[in-house]
Amino acid sequence: MPTRADGGPDQWLTAFLAALRGSGATPAAWEVADFLWLARHVRADTPVSAAPADSPDNQSPSDVLPPGPDTPAPAPAPTGPDAAAAFGLYVAGPGARDGAALPVRAPTAPPETALPGVRGLERALHALRGYHPPLPPVPGELDEPATAEQSARTGTVLPVHRPVRGRRTELLLLMDASATNTIWQDAFDALRLSCERLGVFRDVQALYLYDRPDGGLLVGTGPATEPGRLRPVEQYRDPAGRRVTLLLSDCVGPLWRSGRGHRLLREWLYDAPLAVVQPLPFRMWRRASLPAQPGVLRRRGTRPVLDFTSAGPAAFATPPAGALAVPVLAPDAGQLGGWARLVGGLGPETLSAAAAWLPPGDVSGARARTATAAARAEAGAEELLDAFRAVASPVALELAGCLAAAPLVLPVIRLVQAAMLPASGSAPLAEVLLGGLLHRLPDRDGLPGPRYEFRPGVRRLLLQSLDRGAATLVNKYVSDYVARRFGKGTRNFPALAVARLERTTPPAPDDPAEAEPDPAAEDELFAVVAAEVVRSYEPPGDPAPGIEEAERLLELWWTQRDRPSLERARRRAEAAVRTGGGERARLVLARVLRALSRTGPRTPEEAGALLERAEGLLEEGTAASMLERAAVQHELWELDRDPRHLLDAVETLTRGPAGPSRLDTRDEAERRTRLGRALLALARTEPDPAPRARQAAAELRAAEDAYTGRPGRERRLCSVLRDLTAALRLLDAPPAQTAPILQRALTAAGDDTRLRLACLTDMAQVYRDAGDYAAADRTYERAEPLAPADGWRRSELLAEWGEMRLVADGVTPGPEGVLREALATAPGVGPVVARLGLLLGRALLRRWQEERFLPDLYESCHQLERAARLAPDAPARAEAWRRLGRARAAFPERERSVDEARDAYRAAIEAAREAGPSSVEGARALHGLGELWQEAGRRGEALEAFRSAAAEWGRLGAEHGDLPWAEVTATRRRVAGLEGG
């Protein structure tokens, strides 16, 4: 820190705080102290970089646009002595990914809205400092000099202890991890933060309680999306009474309906103070599966179990035989503070509060509530809504009406609540979610959740009480969410609903015949709800006669994804075909069937049956029928990957329409586009792709000429140019030939972020495959800001970018920062997370080998072990275990565990054998095990492992012939060296 002569530490501290606040952070005093402590312990000679000059934290908005051809090169970073002086703490942003940098999480203000009165709650909970475990006091620390002196003087060894002043009590915060508790995550985080700030506990743990289907209870370190390692709940029980427990739950999930939550509370009540924090409004407590009633809690001596006297009706005042009372408290300073004073012995021995009875044995009340919930699920919409109105607050009723105009995905629910009822808090939302109007939908990988839907008929009744202007406003907020999350290129159905509700002209949709499946079609829920809202405020007009009505309904489905309209279109088209409607009726029915194959949760067999019927309807016909038949055949190939369907599509498009009809300019361009795409897909299925790829390139060039300069066809041109690039890449065309084509595609994409992202990703892959890693890195950097903040697209892009940096030479910074962000944004836990963990583990191991920073090696082992356990198949597991063995063997001798490295290599060998009798991964794992034994001085075991690896290489050579011969030679040399030595 500078001296007073340099301006003084006060002046520097003031400037530091101003910089933090300028970044949007509002640090507390202890957070500033942590920053200063960290700055003091960073070595000046460590090559740690400051926030990059081009990071978003140091730029104006215009500075973070993707660089164009005229963008000047950035100024070189300082080197030498000035580089260390340039170090400073900074708030890490999307652009600050220097692998050598140490990102610092920005401090955030306490979440006052999630848990009102946080500061008062902290003061109230401070009374827990008076709690002492009901055990004899620990003698203290061993005083070795005093013990030695006394032993020498008396001739008897008796330990001497010195008193220790310190905190002895721990706090365990548990949150019920059931789906209904998701909305309380912010309140749980605020409670954790408050308890950590108290300074009266030796340790504060915030964990999540999981209910397994087999009846066991587990505890994890994260919520349901990232549970972390799960351990049996018994490991967290403390019979010594040192651990105070607070369990946050609304008590309506399966944990409580089954009675397992009641049994857990009853077992733990005997050990140490325990209370349930109930975030629901008090009037809903009696409806939970842990019903609480008001009364008086009383402390008797040092017993952890509190006595309870009910103040309710006589029927509830008498507890069941042998029942214990668990305090049930609201998350506010009054309730929690009173309980803290009672437990800590710093206040009166009685407290007016609520409690729930925990009888021994089975909890019949929970069973009864399960039966009540089942009966409620069978009630009609009007009955459900009447029951909800009878008990709900006015704010909850208003919120339910607003949510009727929105898809019920939790981020959208929170957005609508914050926009329409900003001061409502979590309690009204809980009333809506738990009021019997909704049911939970299955989660979907890569999509936000949890997801809900109103029970049949409820949404329609709620929309009747919501005026058209409010429904329009809700959909405006939802359309903004769709644009932010999924990008401007995604079909924004809420925006189309707004246009219909405001009676303006909606954006013209693409021709359904040219529709490409959107891999992000992100959530059908957004389309279905938007269509239902429009239908509620726009009664259908008089139906058109015959097939015209089917065409109108098909167009309505295309613009709004209104599934009932599609079903009505099918009935109309079927009737028209039966009554001899001719080719026009068959074409409309085929288009409806193709649309139905994409709609709803259908098995591949069901979708295939719809497409095969559509293909049969289009055997002969005009240009429109020919193009539709080829589209159906292509989609059949996408379902079962049978090249026969692609050959059929090529034949259909080559033969052209039946009869004397001719193709106009537009149909000819579309025919060439589809033919080029079918030939390209066929080329990828053949051993020699070159002949088909040349044919595809010729067709696509003709389509490019037809689309160039035609207004309104820019998106189609962009798609054609991307396909043309793919065909040329199969022909090993150099970047000098393919990059300009992709630049034209980028221009045609306009402001469509989804298409621009796809073009830049293709361009980066072109440079990467050609070995121009610097150009690929710059292109990935241009693409990254276009990727939506959440979801699989961003994770996939960052994974690709990080993998490129991992294999590239001379590209800085390293891949660690990019891979960390990819892992953080990866949806769910599965193969994608396993792959990213493997890549990050490899990157950290490489950085350890270059910089010898031991924490990198520890984290590498953690990521590789996680990847091995999450890997979806045996070959992936084998690679992860092998690399973990290598990482464990790389520890310095004083830190190394040969047994752990051996276990990892043996797990790799076992996984490789699951994949087949011989494999490259198996040979590599045996070679690595041999290296481990040789370095440990175990010559015989090393020779045995190397001989097994050599035999594995021999079997692979006889079967395949194409092997990494450098590795084969290295194994043989090891065998020869040990045999000859």
N, C-alpha and C positions, 0 to 999 in steps of 0.2 A: 504494500500500500504506500502511496506517496507520502513524503514527509510534509511538515507544515510549510517548509520553504517552497514546496511545489504546489501550494494551494491548500494543503491540509486534508486529512481524511474526511473531515466534515463536508468540505466542498465536493470531494469525490463521491461520498455517500449520497449527497443530495442529487448529484447528476445521475448516479446509478438508479435511484428511486424514480427520478423523472423519466428515465429511459424505460423502466419497467412499466410505469403507468401509461406512458405513451404507446406501448404495445397492446394496451387493453387490459393489463393485469392489475389487480389491486392486492398486493401482498400484505399479509399480516406480519407482525414483528418477528415471530419465530421463523417465518419463511425467509425473511430478509437475512436473519442470522444464519440459516442454513446455506443461503447463497454465499455469504461472506466466508463461512467456514470452508465451503467447497473451493472458493477462489484461493483461499490461503493454502490449501493442500494440493493444488495443481502445480506440478513441477514446471518451472520456467523453461527447461530445456526439452520438454515434451512437445512434439510437433502437433499441438492441438490448435485447430483453426478457429477463428472467430466466426460469427455469422457471415456467410459469404456476401460479398458486395452485391451479388445479384439475387440474394434470397428475398422472398416476399416481404420480410420484416424490414428491409432496408430500401424498398423501391416504391416508386409511385405506381399507380395502376397501369400506366402505359409502359412501364419498364418490364412487366411480366408477360407481355404478349409473346407468342411464339416468334423466334427470330426469323426474319426474312433474309433474302439474299443481300440486302443492303445494310444489314445490322452490323455495326462496327464490332470488332473483336473486343472482349473485355480486357481491362488493364491487367497486367500480370500481378500475381499475388506477391506480397513482400517476402523476401527471403533473408536468411542470415539473422543477425541479432534483432532486426526490426520485426521479424516474424513472431518471436515470442512476445514482444511488447504489444503486438496487435491483438493478443488474446483478450477476450471479454465474454462474460456470460450473456446468453441471448435466449430468447424464446424460440424454440425450434419450430419451423414451419415446413410446408411441403417441399420447399426447395433446399432446405438445409440437410443434406444427406451425406456430408463428408464423413467417410468411414472413420477418420481419425478424430472427429469432433465429438464432444460430449454434450448431447442435447439435454436441456433442462426444461422440465415441464413447467408451464406457466402456472403460477398460483391463481386460484379462482376464488371469487367471493363465496362465502358460505351460502348454501342453497336455502335462503330464507323462505322461498315460496314452497319448497318441498316439506319443510318442517318449521312452521312459524314459531318465532320466539326462541331461536337457536341460542342466542347469548344468555337469555334467562334460564334456559334449560341447562347450560353448562354450569351456571352458578348453583342451580338447585342440586345437580348431581354431585357437586363437590362434597356433599355430606357423606358420601360413601367412604370418605377417608377414615371415618370412625369405625368402619367394620373391621373386626379381627377374627380370623378363623378360630373356631372353638377347639383348639389344640394347645398343648403345652408350648410355650415359646421355644424357639430354636436357640441353642446356647450361643450361637454366633460363629465367627470364623476362628479357625485354629491359629493360636499365637505360637508360632514355632520357636522363637527365641525364649519366650517365657516357659514353654513346655520343656525345652532342653535344660534350662537353668533349674527348674523345679525337680526334674528327674535326676539331675546330677546331685542336687542337694539332699534329696530324700531317698534316692536309690530305688524309687518306684516310678514307673512310667505312667503318669496321669496327664491327660491333655488339659491344656489351659486355653480358654477361649476368650476372645475380645468381643465386646458388644458391637453389634452392627446396626447402624441406623439406616433403614431403607424401607421400601414398599414391599409388602408381602402378599397383597391381594391382587388377583388377576380378574379380568373382565372378559367374558365370552359373549359376543353378540351373534345371535343366530337369526337367519331369515329363512322362512319357509320358502322353498324353491318351486312351489307349485305354480301353475300358469296364472292363477288369479292374483298372485302376489307381485307380478311384474310391475304393476303401476306404482308399487311402493319402493322401487329401487332407489329413487332420489331421496326419499325419507330415510331409508336405511343408511345411505352414504352420509347424509347429514348427521344422523345419530352417531355413526362411527367417528366422524370428524370431531364431534363435540366431546366424545369420551376420550379420544386420543389427546385432546388439548387439556384435559383435566389435570394430568400429572399426578394422580393419586393411585394409579395401578402400576404394578410391576410389568404387566403385559396386557395389551388389548388385542383380541383376535376377532375378526369379522368373517364369519363363515356362513355356509348355506346348507340347509337340511333337506335331504332328498329322501323320498319314499319309494322304495323298490317294489315292483309288483309281487315279489316273493315274500313280502312282509318285513324285510330288513330295512333299517334306517342307516343312511350314509351321510357323511359330511364332506363337502367340497369347498375349494377355495374361491370358486366363482359361481355366477348365476348359471341358469340352465344352458345358455349359449356357449359358455366356456367353463364347465364345471371344474376343470383341473383334476388333480388326483383325488379320488374318492376313498375315504376311510370309514370304517365302522364307527358309529356314533359312540360306542362304548369307550373308544380311545380318548374321548374328550370329557368323560365323567371324572370328577375329582372328589373321592370320598373324604379327602383331608379337609374339605370345606374352604379352600383358598380361592375358588373361582366363582365369582358372581355371574349369573347368566340372565340375559335379557333375550327373549325370543319374539321377533317381530313377525306377526302373521294376522291375516284376516280370519283365519280359522274356518274357512269354507272349502278347502281343497280336499283331495283324497286322503291326505295324512290325518285329517280330523274325522272325516266320514267313516274311516275304517276303525277309528279308536286307537290307532298306534301312537298318535300324538299325545293322547291323554295318558297312556301308559308310560311314555317317556317322561312326561312332566312329573308323574307320581313317583317314579323311581328317583329322579334327580332332586325332588323337593327335600329329601332327607339329608342331602349332602351339604348344600350351601344355598344362600338366598337366590331365588328364581322368580321371575315375573314374566307375564306375557304382555307385550306392547301391542295393543289392538288399534290399528289406524282407522277403522270404520267409525262412522258417527255412532254415538251411544245408543240411539234408538234402534240400530241394527244389530246390536250385540246379542240380543236374545234370539235372533234368527240364525246366528252362526252355529257351527257344530260344537263349539265350546261356549255355551251360553253363560253369560256373566250376570250377576245381580248385585245391586248396591247393598252396602252393609258397613261393618266396622272391622278393620284388621287390628289385631292386638299382638304385641311382642311379649314373649314370656322368656325371660332369661336370655341365654345364648342359643336357644333352639333356632335352626334355620326355618322350620315350619311355623308360619304365623297362624294364630287362631282367627277364626272369622265368624262373625254373627250377622246373619242376613237381616236386612231391613225390609225385605219384600213381603208379599202375601204369605199367609201361614203355610200354604201348600208348598212354597219354595223355601221357607225359613228353616225347616227341619232337614238337615243334611242326610243323605243315605248313610247306612251303617258303615263305619270304617272309612268314610270319605275324608280326603284332605282338600284344603282350599288353596288354589293358586291365585295370586293377585293378577288382575287383568286391568291394565292401565292405559289411559290415553297418552299419546306421544306429546305431552306438553309439560311445562315446568311445574305446574301445580300437582299433577298426579305423580309424575316420576320423582319430583323433588320431595313430596311427602313420603313416598316409599323409601327413598334414599335416606331421609332422616330417621325413619323407623328402623331400617336395617342397620344404619350406622350408629344408632343409639344417641343421636344428637338432638333429639326432639321428644315430643310426647310419646307414650307407649301405645297410643291408639291412633288410627287414621281412618277417616271416612273414605272408603274406596269400594270398588267392585271386585268381586272374585268369582271364580267358577269352581264347582265341586268336582273332585276327581274320585269317583267311587272305585273300589277294588273290582277286579274282574272286567267283564265285558261292558262297554259303554252303549247302552240301548238307545240313548237319546240320539247318538250319531246315526244309528241304524234307522231310527224313525225319520230323521231329517233326510236321509238318502231316499227313503220311500216317498217323502213329500216332494223332493226334487223330481223324482220319476213321474209322479202324478202331475206336477206342474208342466213337465215337458209334453204331456198329452193334451193340455188345455188348448182351447182355441185362441186366436189372436185377440179378440175383443175381451175375453176373460183374462188373459195375461195382462193386457194393457190396463184394465180396470183394477186389477190387483196391484199393479205397479203405482198407479195414480193414488191409490188409497194410502200408501205408506211413504212415497217419495217426497222429497223437498221440492219447492217450486223451481229451484235452480236445476235440480236433476231432471225435472220434467222438461225444462227448456233445453237442456243439453241433449236429452234423448231426441227431441225434435230436430235439432241441428244435425246430429249424427245420422239421422235417417237419410240425409242428402249426401252422405259421404261413404266411401268404402271403409269398413271397420278394421283397419290395420293400425296397430298401436301408435306408430309415429304420426299417422294422419289424424287419429283420434285426438292426440295431444295438440296437434296443430289447430284443428277446428275449435277445440276448447279454448286455447289461448287466444284465438282470433275473435271468436264470437262471445265468449264469457271469460274475459281475462282474469277476473278476480275470484273465480269459482273454487280453485284448489282441487285436491285429489278426492275429497269425500264425495261430492256429487258424481264424479266419474265412477267411483266405486259403486255408488247406488245404481248407476246405469248398468255396469258390467255384471253386477251380482243380483240385479232385480228380476231375473227370470225372463227378460225379453230377448236375450242373446244365447247363442250356442257357439262353442269354440270350433274353428275349422282346423284341419291338419296343417302343420307348418310345411313350408316348401323351401328347399335348399336355394340359397341365394336371394331370397325375397324377405322383406322386412316382416316382422311378426311381434307378438302373436296376432292371429287373424280371427275375426269374429264375423257372425252374420246374425241378423235378426231372425227370429223364428217366423215361420211362414205367415204372411199376412200382416205382421206387425209394422214393417216399414211403410206399407201402403197406408195404414191407419195414421201413423205419425206424420206422414207427408201431408195428409189432409188438414192438419193443424199448423203447418209451416207455410208461410206466405211465399209467393214466387220469388220475391226479391231476396229473402234470406237464403233460399235454396240456390239461387244464382251466385250469391256471395260465397257460400260454402264451396261451391264447385270452382270458383275462381281461386280460392286458396288451395284446393286440391290440385288444380291444374298447375299452379306454381310449384307445388311439391313434386309433381311428376316431371316437370321440366328440369328442376334442380337435380333430382335423384337419377333420372334415367337419360337425361340429355334431350336436346331439341329434336333429334331425329326420331324419337319414339312417338308412336301414335298417341296423341294426348286426348283421350276420350272425354275427360272432364272439361277440357277447353271446347270441344265440339258441343257438349251439353250446354255450356254457357252461351254459345252462339245461338243454339236453338231456343233457349229460354229467353234470351234478349231479342229474339226474332231478327237476328242479323244473319248474313250469309256465312255459313261455316266454310272453312278451308276446303277446297275441292279435293276429294280423295283420289288416290291413284286408281287406275282402272283395275277392277277386281281380277280381270284375266291376267294382269301382269304382276299380281301380288306375290311378294316373296315373304316366307315366314320370317317374322322378326324374332331373333333369338332372345330378345328381351321381353317379349309380348307380355310383358313383365308380369303382370298379375291380372288375370281375367276379371278379378273382382272390380278393378277400376272401370272396366268397360261395362260390366253387367249393371253395376249400381248407377252409373251415369245414364244408361238407357232407361232404367226403371224410373229415375227422377224425371226425365224428359216425358216419359209416357204418362206420368201422374199429372203433369200440367198441360199436356197437349193431347187431348182425346183424339183418337184416330178419325180421319175423315171417311167419307163414303168410299168403300173399296172399288177399285177399278175393275172392269170386266175381264174375266179370263186370265190369260197369261200375263197381262200388263200388271196385275196386282202382285203376282209372284215376283216379277222383276223389281217392282217398287219395294217390296219387303226385303228382297236380297240386297238392294242398295242401302236400305235402312240398317240392315245388319252390318254392312261393310263400313258405314260411317259411324255407327254407334255400338257395334257388337251386341245388338239387342237379340239375345238368343230366342225369346218367344217369336220375334219376327221371322227368324230363320225357320223355325218349325212350321209357322203358318205358310211361309213361302214354299216349303216342301209339300205341304198338303195341296196347295194351289197348283204347283207344277205337276204333281202326280195326277191330279184330276185332269189337267190339260193333256197330259200324255195319253191317259186312258181314253179320252174323247177324240183322239186323232189330231192333236195340236201340231203335229209335224216336227220338222227339225228345230224350229224355234223353241218349242216346249221341251224337247229332249236336251237342248243346249242349256236352257235355264235350270232344268232338274239336275243335270250333271254339275253345273256350277254350285248349286245348293248342296249337293252331296259332297263335293270337294270341300266346301266351307264347313260342313258338319264334321268331316273327318279331322279338322283342326280344332274343333270346339269341344270343350268339356273334358272330363277325365275319361278318355277312351283307351282301351287296350290296343296294341298294334293290330291284333286280329280284327277288332271291330272297325278301326280306321281303314284297314286293307279291304274289308268287305264293301264299305261305302265307295272306295275308289275303284274297285273292280267293277261295281255296277255302273259307276259313272263312265268308265272306259267303254263298257258294252253299249251304252247309249249313243256313243259318238263314233261308230264304225265308219260311216261315210258322211260327208257333209261339206259345208262351205269352209272359207278360211277361218272363221271364228270357231267352228267345231274342230277343225284340224289343230288349231293352236291350243284349244282347251284339252283335247285328247293327249297332246304331247305333254302338257303340264301335269295331267293326271298320271301319265306313265313315269314322269320324272319323280313325282311324289311317292309312287309305289316303290321306286328304287330307294328313296330316302328311308322308307319304312323297313325294307328287308335286305337292302344292299345286294340284290340279285341283278347282275349286269344285263340279264335278259330284258329287263324293263327299259334300260338305257338304249339297247339296240332297237327295241320297238319304237322309242321316241325318235331316234335318228331316222328310222325308216318312215315314220309318219311325217316328219318335217321335210325329208328329202322328196317324198312322193308328192306333197302338196295337197291342195284341196281337190275334192272329187268334181268331176264334170267340167264344164267349160268356164267356170268362174275363175277370175284372175285376182291376184293379190294387189291391193293398193299399196302405196308407199309405206304407210304405217304398218300394215300387216306384214309386208316383206321385211321391214326392219325387225319386227318382233320375231318372225320366223328364223331369221339369221341369228338373232340373239339366243333364242332357245336352242337352236341347233348347235351353236358354238358352245353353249353351256353343257349340253348333253355330251358332246364329243370330249370336252375337257374332263368331265366326270368319268367317262369311259377310259380316257387315257390314264387316269390315276389307278385304274383297276388292272391294267395290262402290264406284263413284264417289261415290254419296250414301249414307253409312252410316246415316243417321238412321232410316229405316223399320225396318230389321232390328234396329238397336240398341234401338229402343223395344220391339219384340217380345221381344228377349233380356232386357231389364230386367224386363218383366212376368213372364216365366217364372222368372227368378231371384228375384224378390221372393216368388213363390209358394213356391219351394223354401226360401227363408229362413224363411218362416213354418212350413214343415213340419219343419225341422231345429231351430228354436229351442226350447230347453228339453228336448231329447231327450238323455239321458245317453249318452255314448259316440260322439256324432255331432259333437263340437266341431270336429274337424279338417275334416270335410266342410263344416260351416257356415262356417268360415274361408275355405275355397276358394270357396264360393258368394258370399260377401260381396266378395271380391276381384274376381271376375268381374262382379258387379253394379256395382262401382265403375268397372271398365273400360268397361262399356256406357254408364254415365252420362257418362263423360269423352268418349265419342264424340258425345254429345248436348250437349257444352259446359256440363255442369253445374258450378256454382261450387264452390269448396272448402267453403263452408258446408254444402253438401248431401253431398259425397263424403267429407269428412274424418270425420264421425261414423260413417259406415258402416265405414270402415277402422279406427276405434277399436274398434268392436264386433268386427271381425275379429281385431284384436290381442288382445282379451280371450279370444276363442274359441281362439286359438292356444295359450294356456296357457304351458307352459315349453318348447314346441317352438321351439328357436332358429332353425331354418330357416324356419318359418312366420312367426315374429316379424320376422325380417330382411326377408322378402318384404313383409310388411304395412307396415313402416316405410319401406322403399324406395318402395313405391307412394305412401305418404302424402307423402314428400319430393317425388316427381314431380308430385303434384297441386299442391303449393304452388309448385314451380318453374314449372310451365306457367302458373300464374295470376300469376306475377311477384312473389310474396311470397317473396323470396329469404332474408330473415331467418328466416322460419318453416321454409323448406326446409333452410337450413343447420343449424338446431337439430335437425331431424328426422334429417338425415344423421348428425349427431353422436351421436344416440341409437342409430342403426342400426350404426354402425361397430364397437362392441365385440362385436356378435353375429356379425360375419363371421369365418369360420375364419381362423386365422393365416396359412395358406398356401392357394394355389390361386386359381382364376380368379374365385371369388365375391368375395373381398376386393378383388382388383385391379379388377374391374368396378365395384364400389360406389365405390371411391375415385376411379376415373376419372370416373364420373358426378358425384360430389361436386366434384371439381376443375374439371370443365368448367362446372358451375353457378357456381362462384366466379369463373371466368374471365370470364363474361358478366355477372355481377351487379355492381351499383353499391352501394357502401356496406357490403359484407360484409367483415369483417375476422376473422382474418388472410387474406392472399391465398391463391391456389391452389397455390403452389409446393410447400409441405410435403406436402400431400395427394397431389399428382401425383408427387412423388419417391417416396413410399411405394408408390403404385400401380405405378410403374415397377419398383421393387425387388421387388415380389411378383408381377409378371406372369410367367406360365409361358412358358418358351421364348423364342424370337426369331421374330417374325413380325408379322402385321397389328396385333395388340393392342399390341405394343411400339412399332410405328411410330406408331399413333394417339396413344399416351401421350407419345412423344417430341415429336410435333407440338404437343400441348397444353402440355407443359412448356416447349418453346421459345417458344411464344407468351406464356406467363405471364412468363418471364424477360425477354423483350423489352419487355413492358409495364412490368415493374418497373424496367428500365433507363431507360425514358422518364420514369418518375416520380422515381427516386432517383439516377440517373446513377452507378451503381456498376458500373464497367467489367467486373469478372469476370462479372456477370450476362449481359452482352452476349456475351462469349466462350463461356460455357456455352450460351447460347441458340443460337449458331451451331452448336455441336457437336451439340446435340440435334436441330436442324432438319435438318442434313446426314444424321445417322443415320436420321431418320424418312424422308427422301427416298430413301435407299438401301434401306430395308426395306419401303417402301410396297407394297401388294399389287397396285395397279392404277394406270393412267396418271393419272386425276383426282387421286388422293391424292398421287402423286409431283409433279404440277404444283403443287398447293397448297404442299407442303413446300418445293420449290425456290423458289417465289415468295416465301414468307415468309423463306427464307434470304437471298435477294437483298436484301430489305428490311432484314434484320438486319445484313448486311455493309455496306450503305450507311449505316447509322446510326452507325458508328464515328466518333469524333472525327477531324478531318482528318489529324492526325499518325499515326493508327493505321489509317486507311482504305485499302483496296485496291479501287480502282474496277474493276480487271480481275476480281477474285474475285466482286464483286457482279454484274458483267455476265455472267460465266459462269453464275451461279445463275439469273439471269433467263432466259438463253437455254435452259438446261436445262428451266426451267418451260414455256417456249413450246414446246419440242420435245415434252415430255410431254403438253401440252394438245392438240397436233396428233395425237398417237397416239390420244387419246380421241375425236376427231372433227374435222371440218373447222372447226367454230366452237364455242367454249366460253367461259363466263364467266371461267374461270381463265386462258385464253389472253389475253383482253382485259385482265384485271388485270395479268398479267405484262408485256404490252407497255406498259401505262400506267406501271408501276413502272420499266421500263427507260428510258422517256422522262424520268421524274423524275430518274433517275440521271444521264443525259446532260446534262439542263438544269442540274443542280447543279454538274456538272463543267465547265460552260461550253462544251459541244459542241452548239451550237444546231441545226445541220443534222441531226445524228443524233437529237437529241431530237424535232424536228419530224417526222422520218420515223417514229419509234416511236409518237408520239401519233396520227399519221394512220392507222397500221396498227391501233392500238387502236380508233380511231373506226370504221374499216371493220368490225372484228370486232363491235363493238356493233351496227352497222347490220345485219349479217347475222343476228345473234341476234334483233334486234327483228323482222325480217321472218319469222323462223321461229317464234318463241315469243311475243313481245310482253310477257311478264312479266320485267322486268329491274330491276336495282338502279339506278333512274333518277338517283339522286344521283351515282353513279360515272360514268354515261354523260355527264351534264352537265359533270362536272369534266373529263373527257377533251376534250369539245368546246371548253370554255373555254381549255384549254391550247393546242389547235390554233389557235384564233382569236387568242390572245395572241401566239403565236410568228409567225403569218402577218402579223398587223398590226404587229408591232414591227419 
